[in-house]
């Protein structure tokens, strides 16, 4: 049975996001080599990592507004070309200043991509399927780093860190071609969308299941910013990413310096929790859509609680088998929580404001990514360059994020009406 057009669109978004994460996370494996060549300490490495997030966070909302105004297809294509060029440019840097500039510009261009992706999901999937579709694409957050660790551990000894970035930049050409062929601004404008599939999509959009959860009825982006729910999600994304980006960015250094693993073993063992995380993230969308409508936050809290305990045990256990089991469980559960968190704005936001609204919430997440690398870099320096100290920051942020979810998010299923696409009025209150 052939895939439906909307499924191929979703898989194309996943492929592009995987390459985006591969390009973005490659620097984590190359940091030790850059540090040696350029004489960089942990606090300067933190600034290198955060330079990306500074540019990335600045362009989230503009990217969403452009996607809402001119359509997501052009925004996605521009982003793909931009970040591929600056991925390759990373291989020609000559020191700290040029490295900071390239990472900032790389982030600035890639930052318009996520909101455009969410706009596509909002256009091609009804509310009853958006959590699942979004979680599939969001699984790249875990699978991308896993692939990056595996691939770079093999590429670096053969090609060196500079040539590795050239090769990764070239992979972006495949993304541009795939996006050009498969992605359009809406189902109605997709050249390969069958009439039967379009009619089914319209029926799903009008169905009671698609309208069984509350959506904020807001006419403009300014109106949306006056909703407390949006700000709660903004800060949940910010604080939770202190944990998730801290873990993603500093794990290779931790495994090599604290656990004493070789480059090859770091690539293999460091990828396992993120492979499991990808599975957990995918599963979160289905579980959230199937069994947690109107009470999605409880799935988030349960995964955060047990996953946080597993991540703590990873830092305390000495036996390699046991600490990797703990970390794999942490990866599965914490990324499942992330998938469930991002189901909330996909339900809450009206489709016409999906790009700008999701971009604003993700700005909070990227501010968290910016802060965590600087903070962890200095914490490691203040603790005599002990990479294990960074996990104190990650675990503390996880506790705060769980409190914000538990206290700040209040879900209220909307009462279905006989009028298709009628949005229940809301002045805030939570997603």
DRENDO-1510 file (C-alpha; in Angstrom, 1 decimal, always signed):
<recs>
REC; n; res; u; v; w
REC; 1; UNK; +0.0; +0.0; +0.0 .
REC; 2; UNK; +1.4; +3.4; -1.0 .
REC; 3; UNK; +1.8; +6.1; +1.5 .
REC; 4; UNK; -0.6; +9.0; +1.5 .
REC; 5; UNK; +0.7; +12.3; +0.4 .
REC; 6; UNK; +0.6; +13.8; +3.9 .
REC; 7; UNK; +2.6; +10.8; +5.2 .
REC; 8; UNK; +5.4; +11.5; +2.6 .
REC; 9; UNK; +5.3; +15.1; +3.6 .
REC; 10; UNK; +5.8; +14.1; +7.2 .
REC; 11; UNK; +8.6; +11.8; +6.3 .
REC; 12; UNK; +10.3; +14.5; +4.3 .
REC; 13; UNK; +10.2; +16.8; +7.2 .
REC; 14; UNK; +11.7; +14.1; +9.4 .
REC; 15; UNK; +14.5; +13.6; +6.9 .
REC; 16; UNK; +15.3; +17.3; +6.8 .
REC; 17; UNK; +15.2; +17.6; +10.5 .
REC; 18; UNK; +17.5; +14.6; +10.9 .
REC; 19; UNK; +20.1; +16.3; +8.7 .
REC; 20; UNK; +19.6; +19.6; +10.6 .
REC; 21; UNK; +20.3; +17.9; +13.9 .
REC; 22; UNK; +23.3; +16.0; +12.4 .
REC; 23; UNK; +24.8; +19.3; +11.2 .
REC; 24; UNK; +24.0; +21.0; +14.4 .
REC; 25; UNK; +25.3; +18.3; +16.8 .
REC; 26; UNK; +28.4; +17.4; +14.8 .
REC; 27; UNK; +30.3; +20.1; +16.8 .
REC; 28; UNK; +29.8; +18.2; +20.0 .
REC; 29; UNK; +32.1; +15.4; +18.8 .
REC; 30; UNK; +34.6; +17.8; +17.4 .
REC; 31; UNK; +34.9; +20.1; +20.5 .
REC; 32; UNK; +37.8; +18.2; +22.0 .
REC; 33; UNK; +39.8; +18.6; +18.7 .
REC; 34; UNK; +38.8; +22.3; +18.4 .
REC; 35; UNK; +39.8; +22.9; +22.0 .
REC; 36; UNK; +43.2; +21.4; +21.4 .
REC; 37; UNK; +43.8; +23.2; +18.1 .
REC; 38; UNK; +42.6; +26.6; +19.3 .
REC; 39; UNK; +43.5; +26.4; +23.0 .
REC; 40; UNK; +39.9; +26.7; +24.3 .
REC; 41; UNK; +38.8; +26.1; +27.9 .
REC; 42; UNK; +35.4; +24.8; +28.9 .
REC; 43; UNK; +33.9; +28.3; +29.4 .
REC; 44; UNK; +34.9; +29.3; +25.9 .
REC; 45; UNK; +33.5; +26.0; +24.5 .
REC; 46; UNK; +30.3; +26.9; +26.2 .
REC; 47; UNK; +30.2; +30.2; +24.3 .
REC; 48; UNK; +30.9; +28.3; +21.1 .
REC; 49; UNK; +27.9; +26.1; +21.7 .
REC; 50; UNK; +25.7; +29.0; +22.8 .
REC; 51; UNK; +26.5; +31.1; +19.8 .
REC; 52; UNK; +24.4; +28.8; +17.7 .
REC; 53; UNK; +21.4; +29.2; +20.1 .
REC; 54; UNK; +21.7; +33.0; +20.2 .
REC; 55; UNK; +21.1; +33.2; +16.4 .
REC; 56; UNK; +18.7; +30.3; +16.5 .
REC; 57; UNK; +16.5; +31.9; +19.1 .
REC; 58; UNK; +16.5; +35.3; +17.4 .
REC; 59; UNK; +15.0; +34.0; +14.2 .
REC; 60; UNK; +12.2; +31.7; +15.6 .
REC; 61; UNK; +9.4; +34.2; +15.7 .
REC; 62; UNK; +10.4; +35.9; +12.4 .
REC; 63; UNK; +10.5; +32.5; +10.8 .
REC; 64; UNK; +7.0; +31.7; +12.1 .
REC; 65; UNK; +5.7; +35.0; +10.9 .
REC; 66; UNK; +7.1; +34.5; +7.4 .
REC; 67; UNK; +5.6; +31.0; +7.3 .
REC; 68; UNK; +2.2; +32.3; +8.3 .
REC; 69; UNK; +2.5; +35.2; +5.8 .
REC; 70; UNK; +4.2; +33.8; +2.7 .
REC; 71; UNK; +3.8; +30.1; +3.3 .
REC; 72; UNK; +6.2; +27.5; +4.8 .
REC; 73; UNK; +7.6; +26.0; +1.6 .
REC; 74; UNK; +9.8; +29.0; +0.7 .
REC; 75; UNK; +11.0; +29.5; +4.3 .
REC; 76; UNK; +12.0; +25.8; +4.6 .
REC; 77; UNK; +14.0; +25.9; +1.3 .
REC; 78; UNK; +15.8; +29.1; +2.3 .
REC; 79; UNK; +16.7; +27.6; +5.7 .
REC; 80; UNK; +18.0; +24.4; +4.1 .
REC; 81; UNK; +20.3; +26.2; +1.7 .
REC; 82; UNK; +21.5; +28.6; +4.4 .
REC; 83; UNK; +22.5; +26.1; +7.1 .
REC; 84; UNK; +24.1; +23.7; +4.6 .
REC; 85; UNK; +26.4; +26.5; +3.5 .
REC; 86; UNK; +27.4; +27.4; +7.1 .
REC; 87; UNK; +27.8; +23.8; +8.1 .
REC; 88; UNK; +30.5; +23.6; +5.4 .
REC; 89; UNK; +31.9; +26.9; +6.5 .
REC; 90; UNK; +32.6; +25.5; +9.9 .
REC; 91; UNK; +35.4; +23.6; +8.4 .
REC; 92; UNK; +37.4; +26.7; +7.4 .
REC; 93; UNK; +37.3; +28.6; +10.8 .
REC; 94; UNK; +40.7; +29.8; +12.0 .
REC; 95; UNK; +40.0; +30.5; +15.7 .
REC; 96; UNK; +37.5; +31.4; +18.3 .
REC; 97; UNK; +36.2; +34.6; +16.7 .
REC; 98; UNK; +35.5; +33.0; +13.3 .
REC; 99; UNK; +34.0; +30.0; +15.0 .
REC; 100; UNK; +31.6; +32.1; +17.0 .
REC; 101; UNK; +30.6; +34.1; +13.9 .
REC; 102; UNK; +29.9; +30.9; +11.8 .
REC; 103; UNK; +28.0; +29.2; +14.6 .
REC; 104; UNK; +25.8; +32.4; +15.2 .
REC; 105; UNK; +25.0; +32.7; +11.4 .
REC; 106; UNK; +24.4; +29.0; +11.2 .
REC; 107; UNK; +21.8; +29.3; +14.0 .
REC; 108; UNK; +20.3; +32.4; +12.5 .
REC; 109; UNK; +19.5; +30.6; +9.3 .
REC; 110; UNK; +18.3; +27.4; +10.8 .
REC; 111; UNK; +16.1; +29.2; +13.3 .
REC; 112; UNK; +13.4; +30.0; +10.7 .
REC; 113; UNK; +13.0; +26.2; +10.0 .
REC; 114; UNK; +11.1; +24.8; +13.0 .
REC; 115; UNK; +8.1; +27.1; +12.9 .
REC; 116; UNK; +7.7; +26.5; +9.2 .
REC; 117; UNK; +7.7; +22.8; +9.9 .
REC; 118; UNK; +5.0; +23.2; +12.5 .
REC; 119; UNK; +3.0; +25.3; +10.0 .
REC; 120; UNK; +3.2; +22.4; +7.5 .
REC; 121; UNK; +2.1; +19.9; +10.2 .
REC; 122; UNK; -0.8; +22.2; +11.1 .
REC; 123; UNK; -1.9; +22.5; +7.5 .
REC; 124; UNK; -1.6; +18.8; +6.6 .
REC; 125; UNK; -2.8; +17.0; +9.7 .
REC; 126; UNK; -6.0; +17.5; +11.7 .
REC; 127; UNK; -5.9; +18.0; +15.4 .
REC; 128; UNK; -6.7; +14.4; +16.1 .
REC; 129; UNK; -3.4; +13.4; +14.4 .
REC; 130; UNK; -1.2; +16.3; +15.0 .
REC; 131; UNK; +0.4; +15.0; +18.2 .
REC; 132; UNK; +1.4; +11.8; +16.4 .
REC; 133; UNK; +2.7; +13.6; +13.3 .
REC; 134; UNK; +4.6; +16.2; +15.4 .
REC; 135; UNK; +6.1; +13.5; +17.6 .
REC; 136; UNK; +7.4; +11.6; +14.5 .
REC; 137; UNK; +9.2; +14.7; +13.3 .
REC; 138; UNK; +10.3; +15.7; +16.8 .
REC; 139; UNK; +11.9; +12.2; +17.2 .
REC; 140; UNK; +14.8; +13.8; +15.2 .
REC; 141; UNK; +15.7; +15.6; +18.3 .
REC; 142; UNK; +16.9; +12.3; +19.7 .
REC; 143; UNK; +17.7; +10.4; +16.5 .
REC; 144; UNK; +19.8; +13.2; +15.0 .
REC; 145; UNK; +22.3; +13.3; +17.9 .
REC; 146; UNK; +22.4; +9.5; +17.9 .
REC; 147; UNK; +23.3; +9.4; +14.2 .
REC; 148; UNK; +25.7; +12.2; +14.7 .
REC; 149; UNK; +27.6; +10.4; +17.4 .
REC; 150; UNK; +27.8; +7.2; +15.4 .
REC; 151; UNK; +28.7; +8.9; +12.1 .
REC; 152; UNK; +31.3; +11.4; +13.5 .
REC; 153; UNK; +33.0; +8.7; +15.5 .
REC; 154; UNK; +33.8; +7.0; +12.2 .
REC; 155; UNK; +34.4; +10.1; +10.1 .
REC; 156; UNK; +36.7; +12.0; +12.4 .
REC; 157; UNK; +39.6; +9.5; +12.5 .
REC; 158; UNK; +39.4; +9.2; +8.7 .
REC; 159; UNK; +38.7; +12.7; +7.4 .
REC; 160; UNK; +39.5; +15.0; +10.4 .
REC; 161; UNK; +37.1; +17.5; +11.8 .
REC; 162; UNK; +37.4; +20.1; +9.0 .
REC; 163; UNK; +36.6; +17.7; +6.1 .
REC; 164; UNK; +33.8; +16.2; +8.1 .
REC; 165; UNK; +32.0; +19.5; +8.1 .
REC; 166; UNK; +32.5; +19.8; +4.3 .
REC; 167; UNK; +30.8; +16.4; +3.8 .
REC; 168; UNK; +28.0; +17.2; +6.2 .
REC; 169; UNK; +27.3; +20.5; +4.4 .
REC; 170; UNK; +27.1; +18.6; +1.1 .
REC; 171; UNK; +24.3; +16.4; +2.5 .
REC; 172; UNK; +22.1; +19.4; +2.7 .
REC; 173; UNK; +21.7; +19.2; -1.1 .
REC; 174; UNK; +19.6; +16.1; -0.7 .
REC; 175; UNK; +17.4; +17.9; +1.8 .
REC; 176; UNK; +16.8; +20.8; -0.7 .
REC; 177; UNK; +15.8; +18.4; -3.4 .
REC; 178; UNK; +13.5; +16.4; -1.2 .
REC; 179; UNK; +11.8; +19.5; +0.2 .
REC; 180; UNK; +11.4; +21.0; -3.3 .
REC; 181; UNK; +9.7; +17.8; -4.5 .
REC; 182; UNK; +7.5; +16.9; -1.5 .
REC; 183; UNK; +6.6; +20.0; +0.5 .
REC; 184; UNK; +3.9; +22.6; -0.4 .
REC; 185; UNK; +2.2; +25.3; +1.5 .
REC; 186; UNK; -1.1; +23.4; +2.0 .
REC; 187; UNK; -2.8; +20.2; +1.0 .
REC; 188; UNK; -4.9; +22.1; -1.6 .
REC; 189; UNK; -1.7; +23.3; -3.4 .
REC; 190; UNK; +0.2; +20.0; -3.3 .
REC; 191; UNK; +0.5; +18.7; -6.9 .
REC; 192; UNK; +0.3; +15.1; -5.9 .
REC; 193; UNK; -2.6; +15.3; -3.4 .
REC; 194; UNK; -5.4; +13.0; -4.5 .
REC; 195; UNK; -9.0; +14.2; -4.4 .
REC; 196; UNK; -10.0; +11.3; -2.1 .
REC; 197; UNK; -7.2; +12.1; +0.4 .
REC; 198; UNK; -8.1; +15.8; +0.4 .
REC; 199; UNK; -11.8; +15.0; +1.1 .
REC; 200; UNK; -10.8; +12.7; +3.9 .
REC; 201; UNK; -8.6; +15.4; +5.4 .
REC; 202; UNK; -11.5; +17.8; +5.3 .
REC; 203; UNK; -13.8; +15.3; +7.0 .
REC; 204; UNK; -11.1; +14.7; +9.7 .
REC; 205; UNK; -10.8; +18.4; +10.3 .
REC; 206; UNK; -14.5; +18.8; +10.8 .
REC; 207; UNK; -14.8; +15.7; +13.0 .
REC; 208; UNK; -15.8; +15.7; +16.7 .
REC; 209; UNK; -12.5; +14.0; +17.6 .
REC; 210; UNK; -10.5; +16.8; +15.9 .
REC; 211; UNK; -12.3; +19.4; +17.9 .
REC; 212; UNK; -12.6; +17.7; +21.3 .
REC; 213; UNK; -9.8; +19.7; +22.9 .
REC; 214; UNK; -9.6; +23.4; +23.5 .
REC; 215; UNK; -8.0; +25.7; +21.0 .
REC; 216; UNK; -7.2; +29.4; +21.7 .
REC; 217; UNK; -9.4; +31.6; +19.7 .
REC; 218; UNK; -7.0; +34.4; +18.8 .
REC; 219; UNK; -7.2; +36.7; +15.8 .
REC; 220; UNK; -3.6; +37.9; +15.8 .
REC; 221; UNK; -0.1; +37.1; +17.1 .
REC; 222; UNK; -0.5; +40.0; +19.5 .
REC; 223; UNK; -3.7; +38.6; +20.9 .
REC; 224; UNK; -1.9; +35.2; +21.3 .
REC; 225; UNK; +0.8; +36.8; +23.4 .
REC; 226; UNK; -1.9; +38.0; +25.9 .
REC; 227; UNK; -2.8; +34.4; +26.7 .
REC; 228; UNK; -1.2; +33.0; +29.9 .
REC; 229; UNK; -1.1; +29.6; +28.3 .
REC; 230; UNK; +1.4; +30.6; +25.7 .
REC; 231; UNK; +3.8; +32.1; +28.3 .
REC; 232; UNK; +3.6; +28.9; +30.5 .
REC; 233; UNK; +4.6; +26.8; +27.5 .
REC; 234; UNK; +7.4; +29.4; +26.7 .
REC; 235; UNK; +8.9; +28.9; +30.1 .
REC; 236; UNK; +8.4; +25.2; +30.2 .
REC; 237; UNK; +10.3; +24.9; +26.9 .
REC; 238; UNK; +13.0; +27.2; +28.2 .
REC; 239; UNK; +13.7; +25.3; +31.5 .
REC; 240; UNK; +13.3; +21.8; +30.1 .
REC; 241; UNK; +15.8; +22.6; +27.4 .
REC; 242; UNK; +18.4; +23.5; +30.1 .
REC; 243; UNK; +18.3; +19.7; +30.8 .
REC; 244; UNK; +17.8; +18.4; +27.3 .
REC; 245; UNK; +20.4; +20.5; +25.4 .
REC; 246; UNK; +22.8; +20.3; +28.3 .
REC; 247; UNK; +22.6; +16.5; +28.0 .
REC; 248; UNK; +22.9; +16.5; +24.2 .
REC; 249; UNK; +25.8; +18.9; +24.0 .
REC; 250; UNK; +27.9; +17.8; +26.9 .
REC; 251; UNK; +27.4; +14.0; +27.0 .
REC; 252; UNK; +30.4; +13.2; +24.6 .
REC; 253; UNK; +32.8; +15.2; +26.8 .
REC; 254; UNK; +31.4; +13.6; +29.9 .
REC; 255; UNK; +31.7; +10.0; +28.5 .
REC; 256; UNK; +35.3; +10.6; +27.4 .
REC; 257; UNK; +36.5; +12.5; +30.5 .
REC; 258; UNK; +34.5; +11.1; +33.4 .
REC; 259; UNK; +33.6; +7.6; +32.2 .
REC; 260; UNK; +36.9; +7.2; +30.4 .
REC; 261; UNK; +35.5; +6.0; +27.1 .
REC; 262; UNK; +37.4; +6.1; +23.8 .
REC; 263; UNK; +36.1; +8.1; +20.8 .
REC; 264; UNK; +34.7; +5.0; +19.2 .
REC; 265; UNK; +32.9; +3.8; +22.4 .
REC; 266; UNK; +31.6; +7.3; +23.0 .
REC; 267; UNK; +30.0; +7.3; +19.6 .
REC; 268; UNK; +28.4; +3.9; +20.1 .
REC; 269; UNK; +27.3; +4.1; +23.7 .
REC; 270; UNK; +26.5; +7.8; +23.6 .
REC; 271; UNK; +24.1; +7.1; +20.7 .
REC; 272; UNK; +22.1; +4.5; +22.5 .
REC; 273; UNK; +20.0; +6.7; +24.9 .
REC; 274; UNK; +19.1; +9.0; +22.0 .
REC; 275; UNK; +18.0; +6.0; +19.8 .
REC; 276; UNK; +15.8; +4.9; +22.6 .
REC; 277; UNK; +14.8; +8.6; +23.0 .
REC; 278; UNK; +13.6; +8.7; +19.4 .
REC; 279; UNK; +11.4; +5.7; +20.0 .
REC; 280; UNK; +10.0; +7.3; +23.1 .
REC; 281; UNK; +9.3; +10.5; +21.3 .
REC; 282; UNK; +7.5; +8.8; +18.5 .
REC; 283; UNK; +5.5; +6.7; +21.0 .
REC; 284; UNK; +4.6; +9.8; +23.0 .
REC; 285; UNK; +2.6; +11.3; +20.1 .
REC; 286; UNK; +0.5; +8.2; +19.6 .
REC; 287; UNK; +0.0; +7.6; +23.3 .
REC; 288; UNK; -0.9; +11.2; +23.9 .
REC; 289; UNK; -3.4; +11.3; +21.0 .
REC; 290; UNK; -4.9; +8.0; +21.9 .
REC; 291; UNK; -5.2; +8.0; +25.7 .
REC; 292; UNK; -4.3; +11.4; +27.2 .
REC; 293; UNK; -6.6; +13.9; +25.4 .
REC; 294; UNK; -7.4; +16.7; +27.8 .
REC; 295; UNK; -4.9; +15.4; +30.3 .
REC; 296; UNK; -1.6; +15.2; +28.4 .
REC; 297; UNK; +0.4; +16.9; +31.2 .
REC; 298; UNK; +0.1; +13.7; +33.3 .
REC; 299; UNK; +2.0; +11.8; +30.7 .
REC; 300; UNK; +4.7; +14.5; +30.7 .
REC; 301; UNK; +5.0; +14.5; +34.5 .
REC; 302; UNK; +5.2; +10.7; +34.8 .
REC; 303; UNK; +7.9; +10.5; +32.2 .
REC; 304; UNK; +9.9; +13.4; +33.7 .
REC; 305; UNK; +9.8; +11.9; +37.2 .
REC; 306; UNK; +11.0; +8.4; +36.4 .
REC; 307; UNK; +13.3; +9.7; +33.6 .
REC; 308; UNK; +14.9; +12.2; +36.0 .
REC; 309; UNK; +15.6; +9.4; +38.6 .
REC; 310; UNK; +17.3; +7.3; +35.8 .
REC; 311; UNK; +19.4; +10.3; +34.7 .
REC; 312; UNK; +20.5; +10.8; +38.3 .
REC; 313; UNK; +21.5; +7.1; +38.7 .
REC; 314; UNK; +23.5; +7.4; +35.4 .
REC; 315; UNK; +25.8; +9.9; +37.1 .
REC; 316; UNK; +26.2; +7.7; +40.3 .
REC; 317; UNK; +26.6; +4.2; +39.0 .
REC; 318; UNK; +30.1; +3.0; +38.1 .
REC; 319; UNK; +29.3; -0.3; +36.4 .
REC; 320; UNK; +29.2; +0.4; +32.6 .
REC; 321; UNK; +26.3; -2.0; +31.9 .
REC; 322; UNK; +24.2; -0.6; +34.7 .
REC; 323; UNK; +24.9; +3.1; +34.0 .
REC; 324; UNK; +24.1; +2.6; +30.3 .
REC; 325; UNK; +20.8; +0.9; +31.2 .
REC; 326; UNK; +20.0; +3.9; +33.4 .
REC; 327; UNK; +20.9; +6.3; +30.7 .
REC; 328; UNK; +18.9; +4.5; +28.0 .
REC; 329; UNK; +15.8; +4.5; +30.2 .
REC; 330; UNK; +16.3; +8.2; +30.9 .
REC; 331; UNK; +16.6; +8.8; +27.1 .
REC; 332; UNK; +13.4; +6.9; +26.4 .
REC; 333; UNK; +11.3; +8.6; +29.1 .
REC; 334; UNK; +12.7; +12.2; +28.9 .
REC; 335; UNK; +12.2; +12.3; +25.1 .
REC; 336; UNK; +8.8; +10.8; +25.5 .
REC; 337; UNK; +8.0; +13.8; +27.9 .
REC; 338; UNK; +9.4; +16.2; +25.2 .
REC; 339; UNK; +7.1; +14.7; +22.6 .
REC; 340; UNK; +4.1; +15.0; +24.9 .
REC; 341; UNK; +5.0; +18.6; +25.8 .
REC; 342; UNK; +5.0; +19.6; +22.1 .
REC; 343; UNK; +1.7; +18.0; +21.5 .
REC; 344; UNK; +0.2; +20.8; +23.6 .
REC; 345; UNK; +0.9; +23.8; +21.4 .
REC; 346; UNK; -0.1; +21.7; +18.3 .
REC; 347; UNK; -3.5; +21.4; +19.8 .
REC; 348; UNK; -3.7; +24.8; +21.5 .
REC; 349; UNK; -2.7; +27.0; +18.6 .
REC; 350; UNK; -5.1; +27.9; +15.8 .
REC; 351; UNK; -3.8; +26.8; +12.4 .
REC; 352; UNK; -3.5; +30.3; +11.0 .
REC; 353; UNK; -1.1; +31.3; +13.8 .
REC; 354; UNK; +0.7; +27.9; +14.0 .
REC; 355; UNK; +4.0; +29.3; +12.6 .
REC; 356; UNK; +4.3; +32.4; +14.7 .
REC; 357; UNK; +2.9; +30.8; +17.9 .
REC; 358; UNK; +5.0; +27.7; +17.8 .
REC; 359; UNK; +8.0; +29.9; +16.9 .
REC; 360; UNK; +7.5; +32.0; +20.0 .
REC; 361; UNK; +7.2; +29.0; +22.3 .
REC; 362; UNK; +10.3; +27.5; +20.7 .
REC; 363; UNK; +12.2; +30.8; +21.3 .
REC; 364; UNK; +11.9; +30.0; +24.9 .
REC; 365; UNK; +13.4; +26.6; +24.3 .
REC; 366; UNK; +16.3; +28.0; +22.4 .
REC; 367; UNK; +17.0; +30.6; +25.1 .
REC; 368; UNK; +17.3; +27.6; +27.4 .
REC; 369; UNK; +19.7; +26.1; +24.9 .
REC; 370; UNK; +21.8; +29.3; +24.9 .
REC; 371; UNK; +21.9; +29.6; +28.7 .
REC; 372; UNK; +22.6; +26.0; +29.5 .
REC; 373; UNK; +25.9; +25.8; +27.5 .
REC; 374; UNK; +27.3; +28.9; +29.1 .
REC; 375; UNK; +26.1; +27.9; +32.6 .
REC; 376; UNK; +27.4; +24.4; +32.3 .
REC; 377; UNK; +30.7; +25.6; +30.9 .
REC; 378; UNK; +31.3; +27.8; +33.9 .
REC; 379; UNK; +30.1; +25.3; +36.4 .
REC; 380; UNK; +32.6; +22.8; +35.0 .
REC; 381; UNK; +35.4; +25.4; +35.2 .
REC; 382; UNK; +34.4; +26.3; +38.8 .
REC; 383; UNK; +34.6; +22.6; +39.8 .
REC; 384; UNK; +38.2; +22.1; +38.6 .
REC; 385; UNK; +37.1; +21.1; +35.0 .
REC; 386; UNK; +35.0; +18.2; +36.3 .
REC; 387; UNK; +32.6; +17.4; +33.5 .
REC; 388; UNK; +30.3; +15.6; +36.0 .
REC; 389; UNK; +29.4; +18.9; +37.6 .
REC; 390; UNK; +27.3; +19.9; +34.6 .
REC; 391; UNK; +24.7; +17.2; +35.4 .
REC; 392; UNK; +23.8; +19.1; +38.6 .
REC; 393; UNK; +22.5; +21.9; +36.4 .
REC; 394; UNK; +20.6; +19.5; +34.2 .
REC; 395; UNK; +18.9; +17.7; +37.1 .
REC; 396; UNK; +18.0; +20.9; +38.9 .
REC; 397; UNK; +16.4; +22.3; +35.7 .
REC; 398; UNK; +14.4; +19.1; +35.3 .
REC; 399; UNK; +12.8; +19.5; +38.7 .
REC; 400; UNK; +11.9; +23.1; +37.9 .
REC; 401; UNK; +10.4; +22.1; +34.5 .
REC; 402; UNK; +8.3; +19.4; +36.2 .
REC; 403; UNK; +6.9; +21.9; +38.7 .
REC; 404; UNK; +6.0; +24.3; +35.9 .
REC; 405; UNK; +4.2; +21.6; +34.0 .
REC; 406; UNK; +2.3; +20.5; +37.1 .
REC; 407; UNK; +1.3; +23.9; +38.3 .
REC; 408; UNK; +1.1; +26.0; +35.2 .
REC; 409; UNK; -0.6; +23.7; +32.6 .
REC; 410; UNK; -4.4; +23.4; +33.1 .
REC; 411; UNK; -6.1; +21.4; +30.4 .
REC; 412; UNK; -9.8; +21.8; +29.6 .
REC; 413; UNK; -11.4; +19.7; +26.8 .
REC; 414; UNK; -13.5; +21.9; +24.7 .
REC; 415; UNK; -17.2; +21.1; +24.3 .
REC; 416; UNK; -17.8; +20.0; +20.7 .
REC; 417; UNK; -20.4; +22.0; +18.8 .
REC; 418; UNK; -22.4; +21.3; +15.7 .
REC; 419; UNK; -20.5; +24.0; +13.8 .
REC; 420; UNK; -17.3; +22.8; +12.2 .
REC; 421; UNK; -14.1; +24.4; +13.4 .
REC; 422; UNK; -15.8; +26.5; +16.1 .
REC; 423; UNK; -13.2; +27.4; +18.6 .
REC; 424; UNK; -14.1; +27.6; +22.3 .
REC; 425; UNK; -13.4; +31.0; +23.7 .
REC; 426; UNK; -10.5; +31.2; +26.1 .
REC; 427; UNK; -8.7; +34.0; +27.9 .
REC; 428; UNK; -5.8; +31.7; +28.8 .
REC; 429; UNK; -5.6; +29.2; +31.6 .
REC; 430; UNK; -3.3; +26.7; +30.0 .
REC; 431; UNK; -2.9; +24.4; +27.1 .
</recs>
